[in-house]
Amino acid sequence: MANLPKVGNMAPAFTLKDQNGEKVSLKDFKDSKNVVLYFYPKAMTPGCTVQACGIRDYKKEFAKVDTVVLGVSPDEPARLARFEDKQDLNFTLLSDPDHKIAEKYGSWGEKKFMGKVYDGILRQTFIIGKDGRLKEVMAKVKTKTHHDDVLAYIKENL
């Protein structure tokens, strides 16, 4: 299992390109927003689409609790833009093609699929407070209830 960052510590800094090729940094949100940083394997695949659409449908709920959601995958910005367009997504998708940020967050590691073992993105979520500190690590994420689970945590704890 990859090393996860420690709850209570400052969240690992990053700057990545979004679906429009614009740079987005964690520090952009410091002192103004909570950040839900979630890692997903691949845009436009069934589980990732279910997960993203749940977040899309909860945008107003996240806004009410001063929270921005950032989805991270190894996909290039052009694929992320197609995903955004196809699913009418309304939040930021970040491109991490060399999986450097996924590695910083312990979200890159060994996976098994149909008998094959390979390295890939681990579906995990990190909740970062306005102070930039890591508040929660969700190492096991259910795509269908992800948005509910994250929102419930934020409402109860932040």
C-alpha positions in Angstrom: 0.0 0.0 0.0 1.3 3.4 -0.9 2.1 5.9 1.9 -0.8 8.2 2.5 -0.2 11.7 3.8 -1.0 12.1 7.5 -4.2 13.7 8.7 -3.4 16.9 10.5 -0.3 17.7 8.3 -0.3 20.3 5.6 -1.7 18.7 2.4 1.0 18.1 -0.3 1.2 21.1 -2.6 0.5 20.8 -6.3 0.0 22.7 -9.5 -1.7 20.8 -12.4 -3.4 21.7 -15.6 -7.2 21.5 -15.7 -9.5 20.5 -18.5 -9.0 23.9 -20.2 -5.2 23.8 -19.9 -5.2 26.4 -17.1 -2.9 25.9 -14.1 -4.6 25.1 -10.8 -2.7 25.1 -7.5 -3.8 23.9 -4.0 -2.7 27.3 -2.7 -5.4 29.0 -4.8 -8.0 27.9 -2.3 -6.1 28.5 1.0 -8.1 30.5 3.6 -11.2 30.6 1.3 -12.4 27.0 0.5 -12.3 23.5 1.8 -10.9 21.2 -1.0 -12.1 17.8 -1.9 -9.3 16.2 -3.9 -10.3 12.9 -5.4 -8.3 10.6 -7.5 -10.0 8.5 -10.2 -8.5 6.1 -12.7 -9.8 7.2 -16.1 -12.3 9.7 -17.5 -15.3 8.4 -19.3 -15.2 4.9 -17.7 -18.4 3.7 -16.0 -17.4 4.0 -12.3 -15.6 7.3 -12.8 -18.6 8.7 -14.7 -21.0 7.7 -11.9 -18.7 9.3 -9.3 -18.3 12.5 -11.3 -22.0 12.9 -12.0 -22.7 12.6 -8.3 -20.4 15.5 -7.6 -21.9 17.5 -10.5 -25.4 17.1 -9.1 -24.2 18.2 -5.6 -22.4 21.4 -6.7 -24.8 23.7 -4.9 -24.5 21.5 -1.7 -20.7 21.8 -1.8 -20.9 25.5 -2.4 -23.0 25.9 0.7 -20.2 24.5 2.8 -17.5 26.6 1.1 -16.1 23.5 -0.6 -14.5 23.1 -4.1 -14.1 19.6 -5.6 -11.1 18.8 -7.8 -10.9 15.4 -9.6 -7.5 14.1 -10.6 -6.6 11.5 -13.2 -3.7 10.7 -15.5 -5.8 11.8 -18.5 -4.6 14.6 -20.7 -6.5 17.9 -20.6 -8.2 17.3 -24.0 -9.7 14.0 -22.7 -10.8 15.8 -19.5 -12.5 18.5 -21.6 -14.4 15.8 -23.6 -15.4 14.2 -20.3 -16.6 17.5 -18.9 -18.6 18.2 -22.1 -20.1 14.8 -22.5 -21.3 14.6 -18.8 -22.0 18.3 -18.4 -19.6 18.5 -15.5 -19.4 21.7 -13.5 -16.2 21.3 -11.5 -12.5 21.2 -12.1 -10.7 18.1 -13.5 -7.0 18.0 -13.2 -4.5 16.2 -15.4 -1.7 14.3 -13.7 -0.2 12.3 -16.7 3.1 11.4 -14.9 1.1 10.6 -11.7 3.6 12.7 -9.6 0.7 14.2 -7.5 -1.0 10.8 -7.2 2.3 9.5 -5.8 2.6 12.4 -3.4 -0.9 11.5 -2.1 -0.3 7.8 -2.0 -2.9 7.3 -4.7 -0.7 5.5 -7.2 0.0 1.8 -6.6 -0.6 -1.8 -7.4 -4.0 -2.8 -8.7 -5.5 -6.0 -9.9 -8.0 -6.4 -12.7 -9.1 -9.6 -14.3 -6.0 -11.5 -13.0 -3.5 -8.8 -14.1 -1.4 -6.8 -11.7 -0.4 -3.3 -12.7 0.3 0.1 -11.3 -2.5 2.7 -11.5 -4.5 5.3 -9.8 -6.1 4.2 -6.5 -9.6 5.6 -6.1 -9.1 7.8 -3.0 -10.4 11.1 -1.7 -8.7 13.7 0.5 -10.5 16.4 2.3 -8.4 19.5 2.9 -9.5 22.3 5.2 -9.3 26.1 4.5 -6.1 26.1 6.5 -4.5 23.8 4.0 -4.3 20.9 6.4 -5.4 17.4 5.6 -8.6 16.7 7.5 -9.6 13.3 6.2 -8.4 10.4 4.0 -11.0 8.2 2.4 -9.0 5.3 1.2 -12.1 3.2 0.2 -14.5 5.1 -2.0 -17.8 3.9 -3.3 -18.5 5.6 -6.6 -22.3 5.7 -6.1 -22.3 7.3 -2.7 -19.0 9.3 -2.9 -20.7 12.7 -3.0 -22.9 11.9 -0.1 -20.1 10.5 2.0 -17.9 13.5 1.4 -20.6 16.0 2.0 -21.6 14.3 5.3 -18.0 14.4 6.5 -17.7 18.1 5.7 -21.0 19.0 7.4 -20.1 17.1 10.5 -16.4 18.1 10.8 -15.5 21.3 9.1 
